[in-house]
Amino acid sequence: MPLKRFTSILIGLVVLIWGAGCSGSKAYTKRGLKMEEVGMMTQAAGFYYTAVQKKATNTEALAGLQRAGQWVLNDHLKQFDEARMANDRARAVAAYEAAEAYNTRVEKLGIRLLFMESARQAYEQVKDAHMDELYQAGLTALETEDFEDALAQFTEIVRLQADYEDAKHLADVAYCEPHYREASAAIERLHWRTALNELNAVTVRDNGYKDAAALKIDVLNKGRFAVALVEFDNGSNRAGMDTKLRSFVQQSVAESNDPFLVLVDRENQELLLQEQQLALSGVVDGNTSVEVGSMVGAKAILKGTVVSCDVRTSSLQKFDRQGFESYKVEKVNEDGKKVYETRYKNVVYQEYKRTRAVDLTIQIQLISLETGKTEMSEMLKRSSRDEIEYARYSGNASKLFPANSNGNRGSRSGLSRKLNGRTELKSESSIIDALVSDCSNGVRNLVETELKRLVP
C-alpha cells in the first residue's frame, strides 16, 4: 500500500477515535475494519470486541472479532512457541496464560476461537519443567537465607499449582522466618510494640509457625501498661463535673485499640484510691502508694481536673418585622367570567432569637507509679454553641412573605425555615455531655500517643 494512502487512513482513524464518545456498535465496527485494512489486527480486535459488547447481534462485528481475535490468539501462541523453543520457560508460561485469558474473554461474547490441543499439552510440559526450576531456585534461596527471593519462587509455584510438592509450606517459611527473627531481636531490645507487629505478621500467615503464638501472649503480658483512674477534681462551679468526666474518660480509654493499654479493674482502682487518694497535691507521695500500684498491676495513674465549665444563655430576643400577607380578590374579566386576583396587605410578624454557649476546659495528667514522674500533662479546651431563630405570625402563615431591605416583597424560603424552626435550645446537660465526650476521646488519644513512647 502506498505510504500516502496508509497515512491518510491513520489520520482518519485518529479522527474517528476522537469522536468515539457516544458512538454505537456500528461505528466501532467501522473502526475495526479500518484497522484490519492496514494490518493492525490487535487494535482491530479491540474495536470489534467493543462493538459486540454494545450490540451482541451485530453480525459484522462478530465476524470481524472471529477473524481478528483468531489472529490475536495465534500471536500469543506464537510467542509461547518461540519462548518454549528458546528454553525461556517463564516467558513461555506468561505467553500461554495471556493466550488462555484472551480466549476466555472472547468466548464470553459467544466467539469460539481455534485453540489447538497440542498447545495445551505443550504448556503442561513447560509448566512442569518451569515449576521444578522454580522449586530448585527457591530451595537454593532458602539455604542462603535470601528469603525475599525464596518467597517469590514458591509463591509463583503455588499460583501455578497450589498442591505442588511442599511449595505452600516453604512459601510460608520464606515469609514467616524473617518476621520471626525481627520479632526475636525486638524482644531482646524490649521493643514490645515492634515485636507484636512482627509476630502478628507471622501468625496471620501461619498461626502454627514455631512458637509465634505463645510469644505473642508473652509480649502482650510483658509490654502491658496498666493505667488506674483516680478521683478527678472539680474546679468549676457546676456540681458533679468531676464524676461525669471520670466516667466518660474511663469508657473512652477502655475502648482504646492499643493492645498494650489496659485499665485497672474497678476493685483495684478503689484500693489505689484508699491510699490517701494518691497524694492530693498532684504527685504520688511516698513509697506506699508505689507499692500499692505495683500490687494491683498499675504502672501509672490518670487523673483529671475540670478547670472550668462556663454556660452562657442569652435572654429571648423579640423583633417586629414588616411583611406582606397574600389574599385573593374576586373579579369579573372582559368575558364576564369570575377570576381571582392576588393582592398583598402590609402586616407585622415576630422573629425570636436566643443563643447558648458552653466552654469546657480540663487538665489531664498521666503520672508514673514507678518514678512519680508526670509523663504527660495537657490542657484540653472544647466549645459549643447553639442558636435558635424562629418566627411567629397571628395570621395565615402560609401566605406570609417578608419585606426586603427596600420594603418590597421578598422570598419566602428563609422565612419558611424560621416559621418551622426550633423554639427550644439544646439543654445545658446535652451540650455539656457532648463536650465531655469529645474531651474524653481527646484524653484517650493523648494517652495512646504517650504509650507509643513508653511502650516502643
C-alpha positions in Angstrom: 0.0 0.0 0.0 1.4 3.5 -0.9 2.7 5.5 2.1 0.3 8.4 1.3 -2.7 6.1 1.3 -1.5 4.5 4.6 -1.0 7.9 6.2 -4.4 9.1 5.2 -6.1 6.0 6.7 -4.2 6.5 10.0 -5.3 10.2 10.2 -8.9 9.1 9.5 -8.7 6.6 12.3 -7.4 9.2 14.8 -10.4 11.5 13.9 -12.8 8.6 14.4 -11.3 7.7 17.8 -11.5 11.3 18.9 -15.2 11.3 18.1 -15.9 8.0 19.8 -17.5 9.4 22.9 -21.1 8.3 22.3 -20.6 6.0 19.3 -22.6 2.9 18.9 -21.8 -0.6 17.8 -21.8 0.2 14.1 -19.2 3.0 14.5 -16.8 0.7 16.4 -17.2 -1.9 13.7 -16.2 0.6 11.0 -13.1 1.4 13.1 -12.3 -2.2 13.4 -12.5 -2.6 9.6 -10.2 0.3 9.1 -7.6 -1.1 11.4 -7.9 -4.5 9.9 -7.4 -3.0 6.4 -4.0 -1.6 7.5 -3.0 -4.8 9.2 -3.3 -3.6 12.8 -5.1 -6.7 13.9 -4.7 -6.3 17.7 -6.3 -2.9 17.5 -9.0 -4.2 15.1 -9.9 -7.0 17.5 -10.3 -4.4 20.3 -12.8 -2.3 18.3 -14.7 -5.4 17.2 -14.8 -6.6 20.8 -16.3 -3.2 21.9 -18.8 -3.3 19.1 -20.1 -6.8 20.1 -20.3 -5.6 23.8 -22.5 -2.8 22.7 -24.7 -5.0 20.4 -24.4 -8.7 20.7 -26.4 -9.3 17.4 -24.0 -7.2 15.2 -23.1 -9.9 12.8 -20.4 -7.9 11.0 -18.7 -7.2 14.3 -19.0 -10.9 15.3 -17.4 -11.9 12.1 -14.6 -9.3 12.5 -13.9 -10.4 16.0 -13.7 -14.1 14.8 -11.1 -13.1 12.3 -9.1 -10.6 14.3 -9.5 -12.5 17.5 -8.1 -15.6 16.0 -5.1 -13.6 14.8 -4.5 -12.2 18.4 -4.8 -15.7 19.9 -2.4 -17.1 17.3 0.1 -14.4 18.0 0.1 -15.2 21.8 0.6 -18.9 21.0 3.4 -18.0 18.5 5.1 -16.1 21.3 4.6 -19.1 23.5 6.3 -21.4 21.0 9.2 -19.0 20.5 9.9 -18.8 24.2 9.5 -22.6 24.6 12.0 -23.3 21.9 14.4 -20.8 23.5 14.0 -22.6 26.9 12.7 -19.3 28.4 10.0 -21.1 30.4 8.9 -18.1 32.4 8.2 -16.1 29.2 6.5 -19.2 27.7 4.2 -19.6 30.6 3.3 -15.9 30.6 2.6 -16.0 26.8 0.4 -19.1 27.2 -1.6 -17.6 30.1 -2.1 -14.4 28.0 -3.5 -16.6 25.2 -5.8 -18.5 27.5 -7.1 -15.3 29.2 -7.8 -13.8 25.8 -9.6 -16.9 24.6 -11.8 -16.9 27.7 -12.6 -13.2 27.4 -13.7 -13.6 23.8 -15.6 -16.8 24.5 -17.8 -14.9 26.9 -19.1 -13.0 23.9 -20.1 -16.2 22.1 -17.0 -16.4 19.9 -15.2 -19.7 19.8 -11.6 -19.5 18.6 -9.5 -22.4 17.4 -7.2 -23.3 20.4 -5.1 -26.3 19.4 -5.0 -29.1 22.0 -1.3 -29.6 21.1 -0.6 -26.2 22.5 -2.3 -27.1 25.8 -0.2 -30.3 26.1 3.0 -28.4 25.3 2.1 -25.9 28.0 1.7 -28.6 30.7 5.1 -29.9 29.9 6.6 -26.4 30.0 4.8 -25.6 33.2 6.0 -28.8 35.0 9.6 -28.0 34.0 9.2 -24.4 35.0 7.8 -25.3 38.4 10.7 -27.7 39.0 13.1 -24.9 38.0 11.4 -22.5 40.4 11.4 -25.1 43.2 15.2 -25.7 42.9 15.8 -21.9 42.8 13.6 -21.5 45.9 15.5 -24.1 47.9 18.8 -22.5 47.0 17.5 -19.1 48.1 16.3 -20.6 51.4 19.7 -22.2 52.0 21.4 -18.9 51.6 18.7 -17.2 53.6 17.6 -15.0 50.7 14.0 -15.1 52.0 12.7 -12.5 49.6 13.8 -14.4 46.5 12.7 -17.7 48.0 9.2 -16.3 48.7 8.9 -15.1 45.1 9.9 -18.5 43.7 7.5 -20.5 45.9 4.6 -18.0 45.6 4.8 -18.4 41.8 4.7 -22.2 42.1 1.7 -22.0 44.3 0.0 -19.7 41.8 0.6 -22.2 39.0 -0.3 -25.3 41.1 -1.4 -24.9 44.7 -0.5 -28.5 45.7 2.9 -28.8 44.1 5.2 -30.7 46.4 5.6 -28.7 49.7 5.8 -25.3 47.9 3.0 -23.8 50.1 4.8 -24.7 53.3 8.1 -23.4 52.0 6.5 -20.1 50.9 5.1 -19.7 54.5 8.6 -20.4 55.9 10.2 -17.8 53.5 7.6 -15.3 54.6 7.5 -16.0 58.3 11.1 -16.6 59.2 12.4 -13.0 58.6 9.4 -11.6 60.6 10.0 -14.1 63.4 13.7 -13.1 63.6 12.8 -9.4 63.6 10.4 -10.1 66.5 13.1 -12.0 68.4 15.5 -9.1 68.0 12.8 -6.6 69.1 12.1 -8.7 72.2 15.8 -8.6 73.2 15.6 -4.8 72.9 12.4 -4.7 74.9 10.6 -3.2 71.9 7.3 -4.9 72.6 5.2 -3.0 70.0 7.6 -3.8 67.2 7.8 -7.4 68.3 4.0 -7.7 68.4 3.7 -6.3 64.9 6.2 -8.8 63.5 4.6 -11.7 65.3 1.1 -10.6 64.0 2.5 -10.9 60.5 3.7 -14.4 61.3 0.5 -15.7 62.9 -1.7 -14.2 60.2 0.2 -16.2 57.6 0.8 -19.3 59.7 -0.6 -19.4 63.3 1.4 -22.6 64.0 4.8 -21.3 62.9 7.3 -22.2 65.6 6.2 -20.7 69.0 5.0 -17.4 67.5 1.5 -17.7 69.0 2.9 -18.2 72.5 5.4 -15.4 72.0 2.6 -13.0 71.2 1.0 -13.7 74.5 4.3 -13.2 76.3 4.9 -10.0 74.5 1.5 -8.6 75.3 2.0 -9.5 79.0 5.5 -8.0 79.3 4.5 -4.9 77.4 1.2 -4.4 79.2 0.8 -0.9 80.5 -1.9 -0.8 83.1 -3.4 2.6 84.0 -5.6 3.4 87.0 -8.1 6.3 87.2 -8.1 8.1 90.5 -10.8 10.6 91.6 -10.9 13.6 89.4 -11.1 17.2 90.8 -13.8 19.8 90.0 -12.6 23.4 89.7 -15.8 24.5 88.0 -18.9 25.9 89.6 -21.1 23.0 88.3 -21.6 20.1 90.7 -20.7 16.6 89.6 -18.5 17.6 86.7 -15.5 15.6 88.1 -17.6 12.4 88.3 -19.0 12.9 84.9 -15.6 13.5 83.3 -14.1 10.5 85.0 -16.9 8.2 83.8 -16.6 9.4 80.2 -12.8 9.1 80.3 -13.0 5.6 81.7 -15.3 4.5 79.0 -13.3 6.1 76.2 -9.9 4.7 77.4 -11.5 1.3 77.8 -12.4 1.4 74.1 -8.8 2.0 73.0 -7.4 -0.2 70.2 -3.9 -0.1 71.7 -3.1 -3.7 72.6 -0.9 -2.7 75.5 -3.2 -0.2 77.2 -5.4 -1.7 79.9 -7.4 -0.1 82.7 -7.0 -1.5 86.2 -10.3 -3.0 87.2 -12.7 -1.1 89.5 -11.9 -3.1 92.6 -8.2 -2.4 92.3 -8.9 1.2 91.5 -10.7 1.6 94.8 -7.6 0.1 96.6 -5.5 2.8 95.0 -8.0 5.5 96.0 -7.9 4.4 99.6 -4.1 5.0 99.6 -4.6 8.6 100.7 -6.1 9.5 97.3 -2.6 9.0 95.9 -1.4 12.4 97.1 -4.0 15.1 96.7 -1.1 17.5 96.0 -1.0 16.1 92.4 2.0 13.8 92.7 2.5 10.3 94.0 3.6 10.7 97.7 5.7 8.1 99.4 6.7 4.5 98.8 3.4 3.1 100.0 1.4 4.3 97.0 4.0 3.0 94.7 3.8 -0.4 96.4 0.0 -0.5 96.2 0.2 0.5 92.5 2.7 -2.3 91.8 0.5 -4.8 93.7 -2.6 -4.1 91.6 -0.5 -4.1 88.4 -0.8 -0.4 87.6 2.2 1.4 86.1 0.6 4.8 86.1 -2.4 6.8 87.3 -4.6 9.0 85.2 -6.0 12.0 86.9 -8.0 14.9 85.7 -9.4 18.2 86.7 -12.4 20.1 85.4 -10.8 23.6 85.3 -13.9 25.4 84.2 -17.3 24.8 82.6 -19.0 28.0 81.6 -22.5 28.2 80.3 -23.9 31.4 78.8 -27.5 31.6 77.7 -28.9 34.8 76.3 -32.4 36.1 77.0 -35.0 35.6 74.3 -34.9 38.5 71.9 -38.0 39.5 70.1 -38.1 41.6 66.9 -41.2 43.0 65.0 -40.7 42.5 61.2 -42.6 44.0 58.3 -44.2 41.6 55.9 -47.0 41.0 53.4 -49.9 38.6 53.5 -51.3 37.5 50.2 -55.1 37.2 49.7 -57.5 36.7 46.7 -59.9 39.3 45.3 -62.8 38.1 43.1 -63.2 40.0 39.8 -65.1 39.6 36.5 -63.0 39.7 33.4 -63.8 41.0 29.9 -65.6 37.8 29.1 -67.8 38.1 32.1 -66.1 35.2 33.9 -65.1 35.2 37.6 -61.4 35.4 38.1 -59.2 35.9 41.2 -56.5 38.4 41.6 -53.7 38.0 44.2 -53.1 41.1 46.3 -50.9 41.8 49.3 -51.5 43.6 52.5 -49.0 45.0 54.9 -48.6 43.0 58.1 -46.3 42.7 61.1 -44.9 39.3 62.3 -42.4 38.5 65.1 -39.0 36.9 65.0 -37.3 35.4 68.0 -33.6 34.7 68.7 -31.7 33.1 71.5 -28.2 31.5 72.0 -26.4 29.2 74.4 -22.7 28.8 74.5 -20.6 26.3 76.6 -16.9 26.4 77.2 -15.2 23.5 78.8 -11.6 23.3 80.0 -10.0 20.2 81.6 -6.5 19.2 82.6 -5.3 15.6 82.4 -2.1 14.1 83.8 -0.5 10.7 83.5 1.8 10.0 86.4 4.2 7.1 86.7 3.7 4.9 89.8 7.3 3.6 89.4 9.0 7.0 89.5 6.4 9.5 90.4 7.2 11.4 87.3 4.5 13.2 85.4 4.8 11.6 82.0 2.1 13.7 80.4 0.2 16.8 81.3 -2.1 18.5 78.9 -4.9 21.1 78.9 -7.9 20.4 76.6 -10.4 23.1 75.7 -13.7 22.5 73.9 -16.5 24.9 73.0 -20.0 24.6 71.6 -22.8 27.0 70.6 -26.5 26.5 69.9 -28.8 29.1 68.4 -32.5 29.2 67.7 -34.1 31.7 65.4 -37.8 31.3 64.7 -40.8 33.4 63.5 -44.5 33.6 64.6 -47.5 35.2 62.9 -51.0 35.5 64.2 -52.5 35.4 60.7 -52.2 32.9 57.8 -48.5 32.0 58.0 -48.7 30.0 54.7 -49.5 33.3 52.9 -46.8 35.4 54.7 -43.9 37.0 52.8 -41.1 39.0 54.4 -40.3 42.6 53.3 -36.8 43.1 51.9 -34.4 46.0 52.7 -36.2 48.1 50.0 -39.6 47.5 51.6 -40.7 45.2 48.8 -41.9 41.6 49.0 -39.0 39.2 49.5 -38.5 35.4 49.1 -40.5 33.1 51.4 -37.7 30.4 51.6 -35.8 31.8 54.6 -39.0 32.9 56.4 -40.5 29.4 55.9 -37.5 27.9 57.7 -38.0 30.3 60.6 -41.7 29.6 60.8 -40.9 25.9 61.1 -37.7 26.3 63.2 -36.9 25.0 66.7 -38.2 27.0 69.5 -36.1 25.4 72.3 -32.4 25.5 72.8 -30.5 22.3 73.3 -30.4 21.5 77.0 -27.3 22.5 79.0 -26.7 18.9 80.0 -26.8 17.6 76.4 -24.3 20.2 75.3 -22.0 19.6 78.3 -22.2 15.8 77.8 -21.2 16.2 74.1 -18.2 18.3 75.1 -17.1 16.0 77.9 -17.3 13.1 75.5 -15.2 14.9 72.9 -12.7 15.8 75.7 -12.6 12.1 76.8 -11.8 11.0 73.3 -9.0 13.6 73.3 -7.7 12.2 76.5 -7.6 8.7 75.0 -5.7 10.0 72.0 -3.2 11.7 74.3 -2.7 8.5 76.4 -2.3 6.4 73.2 0.3 8.8 71.9 2.2 8.8 75.2 2.0 5.0 75.3 3.8 4.7 71.9 6.7 6.4 73.6 6.6 4.4 76.8 6.0 1.1 75.1 8.1 1.2 71.9 
